[in-house]
Amino acid sequence: MSNPYSAYKKQSVTTMTPVEVVIKLYSETERQLAIAVNAIEDTKDVKKAHNSLIKAQELLGALRGALDMNIPVSSNLDQLYDFFQRTAEQANLHKDATEVKKIIPMIAELRDAFTQISQMTKEEIEAQEKRHKK
C-alpha cells in the first residue's frame, strides 16, 4: 500500500515550476545545514551532522546539475555551489560548523532572490534585463 503523504509530496514536486524546484532545493539545503550546525555544536551528534552535511552536498549537486550554462549567471552560481559543497565537505571532515554558519545566510539570500524572480512577470524580468545591459 502506498503512503498518501508520499504520493502527495511526489505530485507537488512534479507540478512545480523549475524556479519553485530551485527555491525548494535552497530551502532544504538551508535546513540540512542548520541541522548539521545544531548536531555539531549543541547535541554533539556526529552521525546526524554527517548525514545532514551529506544531504546538503547532494542538494547542492542537484542545484549545480540544474544550471543552464548558456545563461551568463550560471557560471557564477556554479562557482558558488562548488564553494558551498566544499565548505560542507570540510565541515563534515572536521566536524566544525564555523564556515557552515557563514554560508547559510548566503544560501538564504539566493533563495530569496529566486523567490522574488518567481513572483515577477515575464515583462518585469525583461525590463530588468534591459536596465542591466545598459
SELONU-537398 format. One record per atom (N, C-alpha, C, O): residue in three letters; chain; atom name; x, y, z. Coordinates in steps of 0.1 Angstrom, whole numbers, plus 5000, padded with zeros to 4 digits. Layout:
<atoms>
{ALA,A,CA,{X,Y,Z}}
...
</atoms>
This chain:
<atoms>
{MET,A,N,{5008,4988,5000}}
{MET,A,CA,{5000,5000,5000}}
{MET,A,C,{5009,5012,5000}}
{MET,A,O,{5018,5013,5008}}
{SER,A,N,{5005,5022,4992}}
{SER,A,CA,{5014,5034,4991}}
{SER,A,C,{5010,5044,5002}}
{SER,A,O,{4998,5044,5006}}
{ASN,A,N,{5020,5052,5006}}
{ASN,A,CA,{5018,5062,5016}}
{ASN,A,C,{5011,5074,5009}}
{ASN,A,O,{5017,5080,5000}}
{PRO,A,N,{4999,5079,5014}}
{PRO,A,CA,{4993,5090,5007}}
{PRO,A,C,{5001,5103,5008}}
{PRO,A,O,{5001,5111,4999}}
{TYR,A,N,{5008,5105,5019}}
{TYR,A,CA,{5016,5117,5021}}
{TYR,A,C,{5028,5117,5011}}
{TYR,A,O,{5031,5127,5004}}
{SER,A,N,{5034,5105,5009}}
{SER,A,CA,{5045,5104,4999}}
{SER,A,C,{5040,5107,4985}}
{SER,A,O,{5046,5113,4977}}
{ALA,A,N,{5028,5102,4982}}
{ALA,A,CA,{5022,5104,4969}}
{ALA,A,C,{5019,5119,4967}}
{ALA,A,O,{5021,5125,4956}}
{TYR,A,N,{5014,5126,4977}}
{TYR,A,CA,{5011,5140,4977}}
{TYR,A,C,{5024,5148,4974}}
{TYR,A,O,{5024,5157,4966}}
{LYS,A,N,{5035,5144,4982}}
{LYS,A,CA,{5047,5151,4980}}
{LYS,A,C,{5053,5150,4966}}
{LYS,A,O,{5057,5159,4960}}
{LYS,A,N,{5052,5137,4961}}
{LYS,A,CA,{5057,5135,4947}}
{LYS,A,C,{5049,5143,4937}}
{LYS,A,O,{5054,5149,4928}}
{GLN,A,N,{5035,5144,4939}}
{GLN,A,CA,{5027,5151,4930}}
{GLN,A,C,{5030,5166,4931}}
{GLN,A,O,{5030,5173,4920}}
{SER,A,N,{5032,5171,4943}}
{SER,A,CA,{5035,5186,4944}}
{SER,A,C,{5048,5189,4937}}
{SER,A,O,{5049,5200,4931}}
{VAL,A,N,{5058,5180,4938}}
{VAL,A,CA,{5071,5183,4931}}
{VAL,A,C,{5070,5183,4916}}
{VAL,A,O,{5076,5191,4909}}
{THR,A,N,{5062,5173,4911}}
{THR,A,CA,{5060,5172,4897}}
{THR,A,C,{5052,5183,4890}}
{THR,A,O,{5053,5186,4878}}
{THR,A,N,{5045,5191,4898}}
{THR,A,CA,{5037,5202,4893}}
{THR,A,C,{5044,5215,4896}}
{THR,A,O,{5038,5226,4892}}
{MET,A,N,{5056,5215,4901}}
{MET,A,CA,{5063,5228,4904}}
{MET,A,C,{5070,5233,4892}}
{MET,A,O,{5074,5225,4883}}
{THR,A,N,{5071,5246,4891}}
{THR,A,CA,{5079,5252,4880}}
{THR,A,C,{5094,5250,4884}}
{THR,A,O,{5097,5247,4895}}
{PRO,A,N,{5103,5251,4874}}
{PRO,A,CA,{5117,5250,4876}}
{PRO,A,C,{5122,5259,4887}}
{PRO,A,O,{5130,5255,4895}}
{VAL,A,N,{5117,5271,4887}}
{VAL,A,CA,{5121,5281,4898}}
{VAL,A,C,{5117,5276,4911}}
{VAL,A,O,{5124,5278,4921}}
{GLU,A,N,{5104,5271,4912}}
{GLU,A,CA,{5099,5266,4925}}
{GLU,A,C,{5108,5254,4930}}
{GLU,A,O,{5110,5253,4942}}
{VAL,A,N,{5112,5246,4921}}
{VAL,A,CA,{5121,5235,4925}}
{VAL,A,C,{5134,5240,4930}}
{VAL,A,O,{5139,5235,4940}}
{VAL,A,N,{5140,5250,4924}}
{VAL,A,CA,{5152,5256,4928}}
{VAL,A,C,{5151,5262,4942}}
{VAL,A,O,{5159,5260,4951}}
{ILE,A,N,{5140,5269,4944}}
{ILE,A,CA,{5137,5275,4958}}
{ILE,A,C,{5136,5264,4968}}
{ILE,A,O,{5141,5265,4979}}
{LYS,A,N,{5129,5253,4965}}
{LYS,A,CA,{5127,5242,4974}}
{LYS,A,C,{5141,5236,4977}}
{LYS,A,O,{5144,5232,4989}}
{LEU,A,N,{5150,5235,4967}}
{LEU,A,CA,{5163,5229,4969}}
{LEU,A,C,{5171,5238,4979}}
{LEU,A,O,{5178,5233,4988}}
{TYR,A,N,{5170,5251,4977}}
{TYR,A,CA,{5177,5261,4986}}
{TYR,A,C,{5172,5259,5000}}
{TYR,A,O,{5180,5258,5009}}
{SER,A,N,{5159,5259,5002}}
{SER,A,CA,{5153,5258,5015}}
{SER,A,C,{5157,5245,5022}}
{SER,A,O,{5160,5245,5034}}
{GLU,A,N,{5157,5234,5015}}
{GLU,A,CA,{5161,5221,5021}}
{GLU,A,C,{5176,5221,5024}}
{GLU,A,O,{5180,5215,5034}}
{THR,A,N,{5184,5227,5015}}
{THR,A,CA,{5199,5228,5018}}
{THR,A,C,{5201,5236,5031}}
{THR,A,O,{5209,5232,5040}}
{GLU,A,N,{5194,5247,5032}}
{GLU,A,CA,{5195,5256,5044}}
{GLU,A,C,{5191,5247,5057}}
{GLU,A,O,{5198,5247,5067}}
{ARG,A,N,{5180,5240,5055}}
{ARG,A,CA,{5175,5232,5066}}
{ARG,A,C,{5185,5221,5071}}
{ARG,A,O,{5188,5219,5082}}
{GLN,A,N,{5191,5214,5061}}
{GLN,A,CA,{5201,5204,5064}}
{GLN,A,C,{5213,5210,5070}}
{GLN,A,O,{5219,5204,5079}}
{LEU,A,N,{5218,5221,5065}}
{LEU,A,CA,{5230,5228,5071}}
{LEU,A,C,{5227,5232,5086}}
{LEU,A,O,{5235,5231,5094}}
{ALA,A,N,{5215,5237,5088}}
{ALA,A,CA,{5211,5242,5102}}
{ALA,A,C,{5211,5229,5111}}
{ALA,A,O,{5215,5230,5123}}
{ILE,A,N,{5205,5218,5106}}
{ILE,A,CA,{5205,5206,5114}}
{ILE,A,C,{5220,5202,5117}}
{ILE,A,O,{5223,5198,5129}}
{ALA,A,N,{5228,5203,5107}}
{ALA,A,CA,{5242,5199,5109}}
{ALA,A,C,{5249,5208,5120}}
{ALA,A,O,{5256,5203,5129}}
{VAL,A,N,{5247,5221,5119}}
{VAL,A,CA,{5253,5230,5128}}
{VAL,A,C,{5248,5227,5143}}
{VAL,A,O,{5256,5226,5152}}
{ASN,A,N,{5235,5224,5144}}
{ASN,A,CA,{5230,5221,5157}}
{ASN,A,C,{5236,5208,5162}}
{ASN,A,O,{5239,5206,5174}}
{ALA,A,N,{5237,5198,5153}}
{ALA,A,CA,{5242,5185,5157}}
{ALA,A,C,{5257,5186,5161}}
{ALA,A,O,{5261,5179,5170}}
{ILE,A,N,{5264,5195,5154}}
{ILE,A,CA,{5279,5196,5158}}
{ILE,A,C,{5280,5204,5171}}
{ILE,A,O,{5288,5200,5180}}
{GLU,A,N,{5273,5215,5172}}
{GLU,A,CA,{5276,5224,5183}}
{GLU,A,C,{5268,5221,5196}}
{GLU,A,O,{5273,5222,5207}}
{ASP,A,N,{5255,5217,5194}}
{ASP,A,CA,{5247,5215,5206}}
{ASP,A,C,{5246,5201,5211}}
{ASP,A,O,{5248,5198,5222}}
{THR,A,N,{5242,5192,5202}}
{THR,A,CA,{5240,5178,5206}}
{THR,A,C,{5252,5169,5205}}
{THR,A,O,{5252,5158,5210}}
{LYS,A,N,{5262,5174,5198}}
{LYS,A,CA,{5274,5166,5196}}
{LYS,A,C,{5271,5152,5189}}
{LYS,A,O,{5278,5142,5192}}
{ASP,A,N,{5261,5153,5181}}
{ASP,A,CA,{5256,5140,5174}}
{ASP,A,C,{5264,5140,5160}}
{ASP,A,O,{5259,5145,5150}}
{VAL,A,N,{5275,5133,5160}}
{VAL,A,CA,{5284,5132,5149}}
{VAL,A,C,{5277,5126,5137}}
{VAL,A,O,{5278,5130,5125}}
{LYS,A,N,{5269,5115,5139}}
{LYS,A,CA,{5262,5108,5128}}
{LYS,A,C,{5252,5117,5122}}
{LYS,A,O,{5251,5117,5110}}
{LYS,A,N,{5244,5124,5130}}
{LYS,A,CA,{5234,5133,5125}}
{LYS,A,C,{5240,5144,5117}}
{LYS,A,O,{5235,5148,5106}}
{ALA,A,N,{5251,5150,5122}}
{ALA,A,CA,{5258,5160,5115}}
{ALA,A,C,{5263,5155,5101}}
{ALA,A,O,{5261,5162,5091}}
{HIS,A,N,{5269,5143,5101}}
{HIS,A,CA,{5274,5137,5089}}
{HIS,A,C,{5263,5136,5079}}
{HIS,A,O,{5264,5140,5067}}
{ASN,A,N,{5252,5130,5083}}
{ASN,A,CA,{5241,5127,5074}}
{ASN,A,C,{5235,5140,5068}}
{ASN,A,O,{5232,5141,5056}}
{SER,A,N,{5234,5150,5076}}
{SER,A,CA,{5228,5163,5071}}
{SER,A,C,{5238,5170,5062}}
{SER,A,O,{5234,5176,5052}}
{LEU,A,N,{5251,5169,5065}}
{LEU,A,CA,{5261,5175,5056}}
{LEU,A,C,{5261,5168,5042}}
{LEU,A,O,{5263,5174,5032}}
{ILE,A,N,{5260,5155,5043}}
{ILE,A,CA,{5260,5147,5030}}
{ILE,A,C,{5247,5151,5022}}
{ILE,A,O,{5248,5153,5010}}
{LYS,A,N,{5236,5152,5029}}
{LYS,A,CA,{5223,5156,5022}}
{LYS,A,C,{5225,5170,5016}}
{LYS,A,O,{5221,5172,5004}}
{ALA,A,N,{5231,5179,5023}}
{ALA,A,CA,{5233,5193,5018}}
{ALA,A,C,{5242,5192,5006}}
{ALA,A,O,{5239,5200,4996}}
{GLN,A,N,{5252,5184,5006}}
{GLN,A,CA,{5261,5183,4994}}
{GLN,A,C,{5254,5178,4982}}
{GLN,A,O,{5256,5182,4971}}
{GLU,A,N,{5245,5168,4985}}
{GLU,A,CA,{5237,5162,4974}}
{GLU,A,C,{5227,5173,4968}}
{GLU,A,O,{5226,5174,4956}}
{LEU,A,N,{5221,5180,4977}}
{LEU,A,CA,{5212,5191,4972}}
{LEU,A,C,{5219,5201,4964}}
{LEU,A,O,{5214,5206,4954}}
{LEU,A,N,{5231,5205,4969}}
{LEU,A,CA,{5239,5215,4961}}
{LEU,A,C,{5243,5209,4948}}
{LEU,A,O,{5244,5216,4938}}
{GLY,A,N,{5246,5196,4948}}
{GLY,A,CA,{5249,5189,4935}}
{GLY,A,C,{5237,5190,4925}}
{GLY,A,O,{5239,5192,4913}}
{ALA,A,N,{5225,5188,4931}}
{ALA,A,CA,{5213,5189,4923}}
{ALA,A,C,{5211,5204,4917}}
{ALA,A,O,{5207,5205,4906}}
{LEU,A,N,{5214,5214,4925}}
{LEU,A,CA,{5214,5227,4921}}
{LEU,A,C,{5224,5230,4909}}
{LEU,A,O,{5221,5236,4899}}
{ARG,A,N,{5236,5224,4911}}
{ARG,A,CA,{5246,5225,4901}}
{ARG,A,C,{5242,5219,4888}}
{ARG,A,O,{5244,5224,4877}}
{GLY,A,N,{5236,5207,4889}}
{GLY,A,CA,{5231,5199,4878}}
{GLY,A,C,{5220,5206,4870}}
{GLY,A,O,{5218,5204,4858}}
{ALA,A,N,{5212,5215,4877}}
{ALA,A,CA,{5201,5222,4871}}
{ALA,A,C,{5205,5234,4864}}
{ALA,A,O,{5197,5240,4857}}
{LEU,A,N,{5217,5238,4865}}
{LEU,A,CA,{5222,5250,4858}}
{LEU,A,C,{5222,5249,4843}}
{LEU,A,O,{5226,5239,4837}}
{ASP,A,N,{5217,5260,4837}}
{ASP,A,CA,{5218,5261,4822}}
{ASP,A,C,{5230,5270,4819}}
{ASP,A,O,{5229,5282,4821}}
{MET,A,N,{5241,5264,4815}}
{MET,A,CA,{5253,5271,4813}}
{MET,A,C,{5253,5281,4801}}
{MET,A,O,{5263,5288,4799}}
{ASN,A,N,{5242,5281,4794}}
{ASN,A,CA,{5240,5291,4783}}
{ASN,A,C,{5236,5304,4789}}
{ASN,A,O,{5236,5315,4782}}
{ILE,A,N,{5232,5304,4802}}
{ILE,A,CA,{5228,5317,4808}}
{ILE,A,C,{5240,5322,4816}}
{ILE,A,O,{5246,5315,4823}}
{PRO,A,N,{5244,5335,4813}}
{PRO,A,CA,{5256,5340,4818}}
{PRO,A,C,{5258,5339,4833}}
{PRO,A,O,{5269,5336,4838}}
{VAL,A,N,{5248,5340,4841}}
{VAL,A,CA,{5250,5340,4856}}
{VAL,A,C,{5252,5326,4861}}
{VAL,A,O,{5257,5324,4872}}
{SER,A,N,{5250,5316,4852}}
{SER,A,CA,{5252,5302,4857}}
{SER,A,C,{5266,5298,4861}}
{SER,A,O,{5268,5290,4870}}
{SER,A,N,{5276,5304,4854}}
{SER,A,CA,{5290,5300,4858}}
{SER,A,C,{5293,5306,4872}}
{SER,A,O,{5300,5300,4879}}
{ASN,A,N,{5287,5318,4875}}
{ASN,A,CA,{5289,5323,4888}}
{ASN,A,C,{5283,5315,4899}}
{ASN,A,O,{5288,5312,4909}}
{LEU,A,N,{5270,5311,4896}}
{LEU,A,CA,{5263,5302,4905}}
{LEU,A,C,{5270,5289,4907}}
{LEU,A,O,{5271,5283,4918}}
{ASP,A,N,{5276,5283,4896}}
{ASP,A,CA,{5283,5271,4897}}
{ASP,A,C,{5295,5272,4906}}
{ASP,A,O,{5297,5263,4914}}
{GLN,A,N,{5302,5283,4905}}
{GLN,A,CA,{5313,5285,4914}}
{GLN,A,C,{5309,5286,4929}}
{GLN,A,O,{5315,5281,4938}}
{LEU,A,N,{5298,5293,4931}}
{LEU,A,CA,{5292,5294,4945}}
{LEU,A,C,{5288,5281,4950}}
{LEU,A,O,{5291,5277,4961}}
{TYR,A,N,{5281,5273,4942}}
{TYR,A,CA,{5276,5260,4946}}
{TYR,A,C,{5288,5251,4949}}
{TYR,A,O,{5288,5243,4959}}
{ASP,A,N,{5299,5252,4941}}
{ASP,A,CA,{5311,5244,4944}}
{ASP,A,C,{5317,5248,4957}}
{ASP,A,O,{5321,5239,4965}}
{PHE,A,N,{5318,5261,4960}}
{PHE,A,CA,{5323,5266,4972}}
{PHE,A,C,{5314,5261,4984}}
{PHE,A,O,{5320,5256,4994}}
{PHE,A,N,{5301,5261,4983}}
{PHE,A,CA,{5292,5256,4993}}
{PHE,A,C,{5294,5241,4995}}
{PHE,A,O,{5295,5237,5007}}
{GLN,A,N,{5296,5234,4985}}
{GLN,A,CA,{5298,5219,4986}}
{GLN,A,C,{5311,5217,4993}}
{GLN,A,O,{5312,5208,5002}}
{ARG,A,N,{5322,5224,4989}}
{ARG,A,CA,{5335,5222,4996}}
{ARG,A,C,{5334,5226,5011}}
{ARG,A,O,{5340,5219,5019}}
{THR,A,N,{5327,5236,5014}}
{THR,A,CA,{5325,5241,5028}}
{THR,A,C,{5318,5230,5036}}
{THR,A,O,{5323,5227,5047}}
{ALA,A,N,{5308,5224,5030}}
{ALA,A,CA,{5300,5213,5037}}
{ALA,A,C,{5309,5201,5039}}
{ALA,A,O,{5309,5194,5049}}
{GLU,A,N,{5317,5198,5029}}
{GLU,A,CA,{5326,5187,5029}}
{GLU,A,C,{5337,5188,5040}}
{GLU,A,O,{5339,5179,5048}}
{GLN,A,N,{5343,5200,5041}}
{GLN,A,CA,{5353,5203,5051}}
{GLN,A,C,{5347,5203,5065}}
{GLN,A,O,{5353,5198,5074}}
{ALA,A,N,{5335,5208,5066}}
{ALA,A,CA,{5328,5208,5079}}
{ALA,A,C,{5325,5194,5084}}
{ALA,A,O,{5326,5191,5096}}
{ASN,A,N,{5322,5185,5074}}
{ASN,A,CA,{5320,5171,5077}}
{ASN,A,C,{5332,5164,5081}}
{ASN,A,O,{5333,5156,5091}}
{LEU,A,N,{5343,5167,5074}}
{LEU,A,CA,{5356,5161,5078}}
{LEU,A,C,{5361,5165,5092}}
{LEU,A,O,{5366,5156,5099}}
{HIS,A,N,{5359,5177,5095}}
{HIS,A,CA,{5364,5183,5108}}
{HIS,A,C,{5354,5185,5119}}
{HIS,A,O,{5357,5188,5130}}
{LYS,A,N,{5341,5182,5115}}
{LYS,A,CA,{5330,5184,5124}}
{LYS,A,C,{5331,5198,5131}}
{LYS,A,O,{5331,5200,5143}}
{ASP,A,N,{5333,5208,5122}}
{ASP,A,CA,{5334,5222,5126}}
{ASP,A,C,{5323,5230,5118}}
{ASP,A,O,{5323,5230,5106}}
{ALA,A,N,{5314,5236,5126}}
{ALA,A,CA,{5303,5243,5120}}
{ALA,A,C,{5306,5258,5116}}
{ALA,A,O,{5298,5265,5111}}
{THR,A,N,{5318,5263,5119}}
{THR,A,CA,{5321,5277,5118}}
{THR,A,C,{5318,5282,5104}}
{THR,A,O,{5311,5292,5102}}
{GLU,A,N,{5324,5275,5094}}
{GLU,A,CA,{5322,5280,5080}}
{GLU,A,C,{5308,5278,5075}}
{GLU,A,O,{5303,5285,5067}}
{VAL,A,N,{5301,5267,5080}}
{VAL,A,CA,{5288,5264,5075}}
{VAL,A,C,{5279,5275,5080}}
{VAL,A,O,{5270,5279,5072}}
{LYS,A,N,{5281,5281,5092}}
{LYS,A,CA,{5273,5292,5097}}
{LYS,A,C,{5274,5304,5088}}
{LYS,A,O,{5265,5312,5087}}
{LYS,A,N,{5285,5305,5081}}
{LYS,A,CA,{5287,5317,5072}}
{LYS,A,C,{5280,5315,5059}}
{LYS,A,O,{5276,5325,5053}}
{ILE,A,N,{5279,5303,5054}}
{ILE,A,CA,{5272,5301,5041}}
{ILE,A,C,{5257,5300,5042}}
{ILE,A,O,{5250,5302,5032}}
{ILE,A,N,{5252,5297,5053}}
{ILE,A,CA,{5237,5296,5054}}
{ILE,A,C,{5230,5309,5050}}
{ILE,A,O,{5221,5308,5042}}
{PRO,A,N,{5235,5321,5055}}
{PRO,A,CA,{5228,5333,5050}}
{PRO,A,C,{5230,5336,5035}}
{PRO,A,O,{5221,5342,5029}}
{MET,A,N,{5241,5331,5030}}
{MET,A,CA,{5243,5333,5015}}
{MET,A,C,{5233,5324,5007}}
{MET,A,O,{5227,5329,4998}}
{ILE,A,N,{5230,5312,5012}}
{ILE,A,CA,{5220,5304,5006}}
{ILE,A,C,{5206,5310,5007}}
{ILE,A,O,{5198,5309,4998}}
{ALA,A,N,{5204,5315,5019}}
{ALA,A,CA,{5191,5322,5022}}
{ALA,A,C,{5189,5334,5012}}
{ALA,A,O,{5178,5336,5007}}
{GLU,A,N,{5200,5341,5010}}
{GLU,A,CA,{5199,5352,5001}}
{GLU,A,C,{5196,5348,4986}}
{GLU,A,O,{5188,5354,4980}}
{LEU,A,N,{5202,5337,4982}}
{LEU,A,CA,{5199,5332,4969}}
{LEU,A,C,{5185,5327,4968}}
{LEU,A,O,{5178,5330,4958}}
{ARG,A,N,{5180,5320,4978}}
{ARG,A,CA,{5166,5316,4979}}
{ARG,A,C,{5157,5327,4977}}
{ARG,A,O,{5147,5327,4970}}
{ASP,A,N,{5160,5338,4985}}
{ASP,A,CA,{5151,5350,4985}}
{ASP,A,C,{5151,5356,4971}}
{ASP,A,O,{5141,5361,4966}}
{ALA,A,N,{5163,5357,4965}}
{ALA,A,CA,{5164,5363,4951}}
{ALA,A,C,{5155,5355,4941}}
{ALA,A,O,{5148,5360,4933}}
{PHE,A,N,{5156,5341,4942}}
{PHE,A,CA,{5148,5333,4933}}
{PHE,A,C,{5134,5334,4936}}
{PHE,A,O,{5125,5333,4927}}
{THR,A,N,{5130,5336,4949}}
{THR,A,CA,{5116,5338,4952}}
{THR,A,C,{5111,5350,4946}}
{THR,A,O,{5100,5351,4941}}
{GLN,A,N,{5119,5361,4947}}
{GLN,A,CA,{5115,5374,4940}}
{GLN,A,C,{5113,5372,4925}}
{GLN,A,O,{5103,5377,4919}}
{ILE,A,N,{5122,5365,4919}}
{ILE,A,CA,{5122,5363,4905}}
{ILE,A,C,{5109,5355,4901}}
{ILE,A,O,{5102,5358,4891}}
{SER,A,N,{5106,5345,4909}}
{SER,A,CA,{5094,5337,4907}}
{SER,A,C,{5081,5345,4907}}
{SER,A,O,{5071,5341,4901}}
{GLN,A,N,{5081,5356,4914}}
{GLN,A,CA,{5069,5364,4916}}
{GLN,A,C,{5068,5375,4906}}
{GLN,A,O,{5058,5382,4905}}
{MET,A,N,{5079,5377,4898}}
{MET,A,CA,{5079,5387,4887}}
{MET,A,C,{5072,5382,4875}}
{MET,A,O,{5072,5370,4872}}
{THR,A,N,{5066,5391,4867}}
{THR,A,CA,{5060,5387,4854}}
{THR,A,C,{5072,5387,4844}}
{THR,A,O,{5083,5392,4847}}
{LYS,A,N,{5069,5381,4833}}
{LYS,A,CA,{5079,5380,4822}}
{LYS,A,C,{5083,5394,4818}}
{LYS,A,O,{5095,5396,4815}}
{GLU,A,N,{5074,5403,4817}}
{GLU,A,CA,{5076,5417,4813}}
{GLU,A,C,{5086,5424,4823}}
{GLU,A,O,{5095,5431,4819}}
{GLU,A,N,{5083,5422,4836}}
{GLU,A,CA,{5092,5428,4846}}
{GLU,A,C,{5106,5422,4845}}
{GLU,A,O,{5116,5430,4847}}
{ILE,A,N,{5108,5410,4843}}
{ILE,A,CA,{5121,5403,4841}}
{ILE,A,C,{5128,5409,4829}}
{ILE,A,O,{5140,5412,4830}}
{GLU,A,N,{5121,5410,4818}}
{GLU,A,CA,{5127,5415,4806}}
{GLU,A,C,{5131,5430,4808}}
{GLU,A,O,{5142,5434,4803}}
{ALA,A,N,{5123,5438,4814}}
{ALA,A,CA,{5126,5452,4817}}
{ALA,A,C,{5139,5453,4826}}
{ALA,A,O,{5147,5462,4824}}
{GLN,A,N,{5140,5444,4836}}
{GLN,A,CA,{5151,5445,4844}}
{GLN,A,C,{5164,5441,4837}}
{GLN,A,O,{5175,5446,4839}}
{GLU,A,N,{5163,5431,4828}}
{GLU,A,CA,{5174,5427,4820}}
{GLU,A,C,{5179,5438,4811}}
{GLU,A,O,{5191,5440,4810}}
{LYS,A,N,{5170,5446,4805}}
{LYS,A,CA,{5173,5457,4797}}
{LYS,A,C,{5181,5468,4805}}
{LYS,A,O,{5191,5473,4800}}
{ARG,A,N,{5176,5470,4817}}
{ARG,A,CA,{5183,5480,4826}}
{ARG,A,C,{5197,5476,4829}}
{ARG,A,O,{5206,5484,4830}}
{HIS,A,N,{5199,5463,4831}}
{HIS,A,CA,{5213,5458,4835}}
{HIS,A,C,{5222,5458,4823}}
{HIS,A,O,{5235,5458,4825}}
{LYS,A,N,{5217,5457,4811}}
{LYS,A,CA,{5226,5457,4799}}
{LYS,A,C,{5231,5471,4795}}
{LYS,A,O,{5241,5472,4788}}
{LYS,A,N,{5225,5481,4801}}
{LYS,A,CA,{5229,5495,4797}}
{LYS,A,C,{5242,5498,4803}}
{LYS,A,O,{5248,5509,4802}}
</atoms>
